[in-house]
């Protein structure tokens, strides 16, 4: 197998299956925070920056 055909094979793989895999990982990462039963954890993370706030005193 020559270097040119190896390059073509890897490019074909990257253009098809690797692109599909990256798309699936992206969709999973986007949808992960919105899964059922995660509301409490999301609310806690949203209010974490105010945990030690003493209202300017």
QUISULZI-V8307 format. One record per helix or strand of 2 or more residues. SS is the DSSP state (H for helix, E for strand). FROM is the first residue (numbers start at 1). LEN is the number of residues. If there is no record, write none. Layout:
((SS,FROM,LEN) (SS,FROM,LEN))
This chain:
((H,3,30) (H,39,12))
